[in-house]
Amino acid sequence: MTADESRSDNPLEGVIRGDVPHSARIYNFWLGGKDHYEIDRIVGEQVIEAEPDFVDQMRNNRAFLGRAVEYMVHECGIRQFLDIGTGLPTADNTHEVAQRAVPECRIVYVDNDPIVLAHARALLTSSPEGATDYIDADMHDPDKIFAAAAETLDFGEPVGVIMLGVFNHIGDDAEAKALIDKVMEGVVAGSLLAVSVNTNVIKPENMDRAAAAYNEAFGNPPIHLYTPERLAALFDGLEPVDPGVVSVARWRPRLAPAGGELPETDLYVGVARKP
């Protein structure tokens, strides 16, 4: 059922505005999901018109989530995850990837969007052996996040922290770095952080137009484009995981390309460990 076919008994009736674009629904549209309205598709298409590769970036972002979680589970022994700014559920959400590998994994999702939280509670169910929870909190309030997440996660053990796409909505580097420092202060050594950001270094003119189209049509919150160097600076004080900050398809691909390097796109990612 699409968002256009939502029922009148929807508990979010009055909260959901079908005439106002919504960032999580736009992202859902780019991922090929079904939870979006015509207004979200209009904005999404305007961004795609400016940069046709934008959809591939978003879908590569989702694939990176899967690879990063698998790396943390299989190679680092991580059994619990804190996913901040989760967005609307689609395929292979954090708990699905983690619990497919180790059913006992425990996951807490964090968002402050009532639409996202309603969908998450309905669709993101845990394996019997593990646990999944959802926190209504702003990412700028780590104290609230950790207090609530402690009901599900053991912060005496390492945690995989997932923050994909959220820093494009923070235009000030010092603010973004302070947020990461505060979040990583709340986890023990051996914990890992995965981050992704949209950039404007591969196709700068296209990406600048795409960001302008999004911000003009919606822009709440606005998109601020990064550079790989600015992303790398967010990991200062942490230990980067090989291959460091790279274009998304080049971060530990499951299959090596036949006859050359994987292409670069304007989505850069990285994973780092707390020493």
N, C-alpha and C positions, 0 to 999 in steps of 0.2 A: 504494500500500500504506500503510495506516495504521500508527501505532506499535503498535497492538494486534495487528497481523499480522506483527510483526518476526520475522525468521528466527532459528533457533537458532545459525546460524553468524555472527551479528552480532558484530563485533569488540568492541563495547561491552557485551556481555553481562556482567553483574556490576557494571557502572557505572551503567547505566540502571535506575532504580527505577520500575516502573509503579504502585507503591502510594504514591508520594510526589510531590506536585505540583512542577512545574518551571517556572521563570519564562519561559524561552524557548519551551517547549511551550505554555504558556498564551497567550503573545503570538501564537504560530503559530495557535492556535485562534481568537483574535479576528480574525486576518487571513483566516480561511477556509481555512487550510492543512490538511494531513492528518497532520502529525507530532505527535500528542498522544495521551494516554491518557485513560481515563474520569475519573481523578482530576483531570487538568488541566481537563477540560471542566466538572467540577463547580465548581471554583474560578472558572473563567471566567464561568460562568453566574451565580454569586453576585454577582460584580462587576457584570455586566450588569443583574441585578435591581435593584441599588442605583442604577445610572445607565445607563439604556437607551441613551444616546448614546455610551457608552464604545467600542463597536465602531467607530462612525463616526470617533471620535477616532483610533483606531489605524490605520484605513485611510486617513484623511487624513494621518496621520504618514508613511505609506508614499508617498502621492502627493507630499507635500512633499519627501521624499528625491529623487524623480525631478526635480521642478522645480528644486531647489537644485543638483543635479549638472548639469542642463542649463544653468542659468545660469552656473555656474562654467566649464563647457566652452565654451559659445558666446559668452558676453559677457566672460569674464575670461581666456580662453586657458589654463585649467588642464588639464593632461594627466596628472596623477597625484593619487591619492587615498589617504588613510589613514582607514579606517572603523573606529572604536574602539567595541567593544560591538555587533557586527553582528547578533547573534541568528540564529535559524534562517533559512536561505534560503527566500524565497518568490518572487513574480514581481517583475521589475524591480529586481534588486539593483544595488548601486552600479556594479559593473563592466559590467553589461548596459546600463545607461543611458549610461554614459560611452563605452563602446566602440561602442555603436550610433551615437553622434554622431561619434566619432573612434576608429577601431579601434586606434590606437597607444597609447591610454591605458593607464596602469599603476596597479594597485590593490592595496593590502595591507589585508586584514581582520584585526582583532585581537579575540580573545575568550579567556577562560580557562576556558571550559566545554567539556569533552570531547565532549559531545553535539553542540554547535554546531560544533565544529571538524571532527568526523567528517562531518557533513552538508556542511559547506562544502567540504572537500577532494573530496567525491564529486560535488558538484553545481555548484560555482562555477568553471567552466572559462573560460579566457581566449580571446579572439580570437587568431588566429595572429600578428597584428601587434603585439599588446600583451602584457601580463603580469598575472597575478593570483597573489597569495601569501597565506598564512594564518599568523598568529603566535599561539602559545599564550602569552599574557601578560595580567597584570592591568592594568587601566587606571591603577591607582595607581603603576605602575612605568614611567614614560615612558622612562627610560634604556634599559631592556631593549627596549621597543617600537622606539625609534629605531635601536638597534644592529642589530636583526634586520631592520627595514624597509629599512635602507640597502642591503641586498642587492638590492632591487627598485626602490626609489625614489631619485631624485637630490635630496637635500636642499639642494643649491645652487640649485634651481629651486623656484618656488611649488608648494604642495601644497594640495589641498582636504581639510580635516579634517572628518570627519563624526562627531558625538557625539549621536545621537538617543536620547532616553529614558533616558540613563544617569544624569543628575544627579538624577532622582527617587529614586535609591537612595543619595544622599549627603545627609544631613540638615543638615549644617553648611555654611553659605554660605562661610565662610573656607576650608574644605577644598576645596569645589568650585572656588572662584576660584583657589586655589593650583594645583590640577590643571590648569586651563585655562592659567594663566600658564606652567606648566612645559612643557606641550605646545606652546604657541605660541612659546616660546623656541627650540624645536627646528626651526622652519621659518623661511624667509626672508620679507622684506617682499613683499607681494602675495599671500601665502597667505590662504586664507579658512577660516572656521570656521562650521559649521552646527550649531545646537543646538535641541532640542525638549524641552519639559517639560509634564507634566500640572499643571493648576492647580485651584484651587477658588474662582474668582471669578465665574463665570457661573452655575453651579448649586452653590453651596457645600455645601448640606446633602447633595445627592446624591453629590457627589464625596467628601465626608468619609465617607459611608457606604460608598462603593465602596472607598476606600483601607482603611477599617477591615475590610471583608469580606476583602479580599486579605491584609492583614497577619495577621488572625486565623487564616485558613485556611492561609497559607503564610508570608509575611513573611520570606523568606530570599533576598535582602535585602529589608527592608521598603520600602514606598513612602512618600515624603515629598512632599506636594503643595507646589507653588511658587505665586508670584504673578508677574504680568508684570514688576513692578518688580524683583523678585529676579533674574529672568532677565536683564533689561537690565543689572543690576549686574555680571553675569558677563562682559559684553562691555567693561567699563571698560578703557581703553588700546587698544582696537581701534576701527576705523571701521565703524559700522553701515551695512549695505546697505539702501537703500530697499526696503520701507516700514518698516524697523526691526522692533521686537518687536511681533508682532501674533498674533491668533488664526489658526490654521493655514490655514484656507481663504482668508484674506485676503492671504497672502504670494504675490504675483505669480501670481494665478490665470491659467490659460491662456485662459479665457473670462470676460469681464466679465459680471456678473449683469445680467439684463434687468429694469430697474425698481427697482434698489435694491442695497444692500450685501449682501455674503455674510454669512451668520449667524456669530455668535461661538460657539465651543465652548471647553471647558476643556482645550485643548491649544494652548500658545503656542510660537512658533518665532521664530528670528532667524538672520541670517547677518551676519558681520562680517569685515572685511579687516584684516590686519596692516599697519600703515603702514610 
